[in-house]
Amino acid sequence: MTLAQLKYVIEVAKTKSINATAHSLYISQSGLSTAIKDLEEELGITIFNRTNRGISITKEGETFIRYANNVLLQYRLLEDKYFGDGNIKKNFSVSMHHSTFATKIFSEIVKEYGLSDYEYSLYETTTKNVLDNIIRAKSELGILYISSFNREYYERVFKEANLSFEPLGTFPVCAYVGDKHPLADKKEISLEELEEYPCLIFDQDENNSFYFYEEIISTYEYKNVIRTSDRGTTIALIKELNGYSVGIGTFYEKGIDDGLAAVSIKTSESIDVGYIKRVDSRLSDIAERYIEVFKEYIEKITKKA
C-alpha cells in the first residue's frame, strides 16, 4: 500500500469516475484502475463497485476511505512541518442542513479564532451529503434536524455508518412566511390553512429516502410544492409567491430576514437539532468550542421563549 494509492482512492471517491480522476491526476485510466485493483487485492476488500452506470463506494470502502483521509492529512502535516515554511493552517469544516441558525454560530467561531491559523469550510447541503462528508472526514461535524417521525430511521443509518448523534436542543415546528402573507399575523396555524400556498422544499435528490427530507412533517402530503437547492432562492420565492417553508421556530431564526415571519404550526412533531461525528474520532478544540457556543445560543433561546 502506497500514499499514491491512497490519493487515487480518495479522488475516485470524490469524482465517482475513473476517467475524471485519471484526467485530473494526469495519469492513464488503465494505470489508475490497476493501482486501485492491486490495493483491493492486497487488502482483501472491495473498495468500489464497478458497473455500467458508474462507480459506487462499498461499506468496506467507506471505512477504508475514512482512515485513508486521516493518514493523508497527517502526511501533509508532516510535509508542511519539515519541508514547508512552518506556518501550518489547521482545518475546521462543518456540513449542515440549510440553516441560518448554524451559520450564525459558525461565523461567531470564525470571528473568535480568526483567519491566520485556520482554513474554514461550511457546506450547506442535502442530508445524504452531510452524512457522506462526515463519513469521508471532509467535515468534522454535521448539523442535522431530526423529527420524531424520522428519528428511528436516522438511528439505524448512524449505526450502520459508525456515526453518533448528539442532540443540542428540541424545538417546536413553525412555518416561515413573508411578513405580508395573509397568515403572517397569526400566532398558530394548521397545515390545512397553508394548503393553497406553495411549500418550498429543499431538493434531496430523487434517489434519497423521503426520511431524509429537511421539512420536518415529512408524512404530510403537501398540495403545492416548489423544490429548490438554495436558501436565498427559497426566501425570495416565499416573498414573491406567498409561499412558506417548514422549520424550527426559535428567537434567532425569526430574525433571519426583515421580510419573513415565523408562525407556529399545530402539530405533535418536535425537532431535535444536533450534531453528528464519526464514532472513532476525537473532536478538535475548535469543534468543541463550536458545540459550546451552540449550547449557549440554545440556552439564550430557551430564556427568551
N, C-alpha and C positions, 0 to 999 in steps of 0.2 A: 504494500500500500504506500502510495506516494502523495505528497502535497498536491502535485498536479492532478492526480486522480480525484482528490477531494474537491479541488476547484472545479473540475469538469462536472462532477455530480451536482454540486450546488448550483452551477449555472444552468444545467439542464432542468433542474427542479424549478428554477425561476421561469425559464422560457417555455418549458414543456415541448421543446423541439430540439432534436439533434442537429438539424440543418442550421437553425438560427444560432445555436450555441457555437457550432463549428465556425460559422461566419464571423461571429463577434470575437472569438478567441484566435482567429487566423490559423486554424488547423483543418485538416481534411475531415470529412464526415466519417470516413472509414477508420481513420486513426482515433477519433473521439469514441466511436462505437466500440472499437476493440479495447480501448483503455478502460471503459466502464464495464465491459463484459469480463475482462480479466479481473477487475476488482471484485465483481459479484462472485466469480468463481473462487477467488482467494478467500473471501469472507463466508462463502457458502450461503448467501442470501440473494434474493432478487430485489433490487432497488427500484427498478422501473418496469411497469408492464408496457409492452410494445404492441400496438395494434394498428390496423389500417387507419384508424381515426386519430392516431397520435400516441402520446406518451402520458402515463399517469403514474403517480408515486404509490408504492405499496406501503402497507403498515410497517413492514420491516425497514423500508426505505425512509419513511418519516423519522423513525428513531435514529437511523444512521445519519441522516442529514442534520438532525438536531446536534448530534455530537460533532459532526464534521464542521459545522458552523463555529462551534466553540473552539475547536482545535485551530482553525484558520485565524480566528480572532486573536488567540494567544500568540500565534506565529507572527502576525502583523505587529502586535505589540512589541515582541522581541526585536523584530526588524527595525521598528521605529526607535527603540531604545538604544540599540547598539550600532545601527547604520544610518539612522536619521539624525535630525537636529536636536533630538531630545525633548521637543515640545509635542508631546502626545496628547491629542484631544480624546476625551472619553466620549462614549456614545450613550444617549438616552432616547429611547423610542417607545411610543405608545400607539396602539391601534385601537379604534373605538367605533361604536355606533355613531350616527350623526348626532352630535351633542354639543351645544354651546356650553353646557354645564361643565363638561370635562375639559373643553378647550380653554375656558376661563382659568381653570386650575393649572393647566399646562403652562399658560402664559405667565402665571404667578411664579412657577418654578423657574422658567427661563429668566425672569427678572431677578430672582433670588440668586441663582447660580451663575448667571452671566454667560457670555458667548466665548470668552477667551479659553476656557478649559473644556468646553463641551460642544459636541455636534448633536443637534436635536432633530428628531423626526416625529411627525404626528400624522397618522393615517386615519382619515375618516372614511370608512369603507363598509362593505357588506359583512354580515355575520360570519360567513364562510371565510372571507379574507382575514378577519380578525383572528379567528382560530388558527388559520394557516400561518399567519405572521408570528404567532406565539410558538407554535409547534416548530417552525423553522428558525426560531431565535432571531427573526427580523425585528421583532419588538419584544421588549421586556415585560410590558404589561398590556393587557387588553381590557377595555372598559365595555361592559355589556349591560343591557336592560333585560331582566328576566321576569316573566309574569308567573302567576300561579298556574296559568294554562300550560306553559311550555317548560316549567321548571324540571319536571321529571325527565323529559326528553333531553334537556341540556345535561342533566346529571349523568346520563348514560354516555353522551358524547364526550364529556370531560373525562370520565373514567377510561374510556377506550383510547383517548388521545394523551393520557397521562398528564392531564391538566387539573388544576384546583381552582375553585371559585370561592372568593371571599366577599360576602355582601357588605356594603358600606352604609346602606340605608334603605328603608322601604317608603314608597311614596304613593299617593293616590294618582288616578288617571285623569287627564284633562284633554280638552280639545283646544288647539291653537287656531284662532280665527283672526281676521282683520279687525281692527278696532272699530270699524264702521259696519261690521257684519250685523245682520238683524238679531243674532243671538249673543252678541258680544257683552251686553249688559246683564245677562242672566247669571245667577250665582251657580246654578246647576242645570244641566240639560241631559236628555236621553239621546241615545244613538238614533232613535226613530226621528227625533227632531232634526237631525243632521242629514237624513236620507236624501233630501232633494239637492244637497250641495256636494260638490266633488271632494272626495277624500284623497289627499296627496300621500302616496305610499312610496317609500324608498325601494327601488328595484333590487331584488336579491338574486337575480339570475334564475332563469327558468328551470335549471336543474337542481336548485336548492329546495329543501323541505320548507313547507309553509310554517313550520315551527320556528324557523329562523327569521321570520318577519320581525322588524323592529316595532311595528304597530302592535300594541300590547294585546288588544282584544282580537286575536287572530281568527277565532272561530266565527266572528260576526261577518256576514256576507255584505260587504259594502256595496251599495247600489250603484254609485258613480265613482269610478276610480281613475286617477291620473298617476302614472308611475314616473318617478324622477330618480336621478342619481346624485343630485347636488342640493345642498341645504339652501344656498342662495336662490336657486331656481324655485325651490319649494315655497320659500317665503314670498317671492314675487307672485307666484300663481295663487297663493292663498289670498293675497290682497286683491289681485286683478279679477279673480273668478269667484269671489266669496266662498273660497274653499276652506278646508280645515285639515289639520293633521293631528294625530293622536300621540300623546307623550306624557311626561311626568309633570305634575303641577307643583312647582316649587317657587319660592320667593325670587331666586336668581333667574330661573328660566322665564318668569313672567316679564322680566325686564330685558329680554334679548333683543327686542326691536321696538321702536316707538310706535310702529304701525300694527302691532299684534296685541291680542288679549288672550288670556288663558281662562277657560271656563271648565269647571268640574263636570265630569261625566258620571251619571248614575250607573254604577257597575260594581259587582262584587270583586272584580280584579284588583290586584295591587301590583306594584312594580318594585323589584329588588334591583338596585343599582350596585354593581360591584366590579371587582377586577379578577381576571384570570392570569395565571402564570404557569410555567412548567413545574411539575412536582419536584423534579430533580434539580431545580435551580435555586440559587440563593440571591435574593434581591439586592441590588446595589444601594448605596446610601441615598442616591438621588431618587430612586424608585420608592424607597421607604418614606422619604420626605414628601413625595407626591401623594402617597396614600395618607400621610399625616395631615396634609393640607386639605385633602378631600374630606376627611373626617371632621376637620374644623369647620368647613363650609356647611356640612350637613348639620352640625351642632347649631350653627347660626340660623339655618333654615328652620330647624325644629323650634327654636326660641321665638322666631318671628311668625310662625304659623298660627 
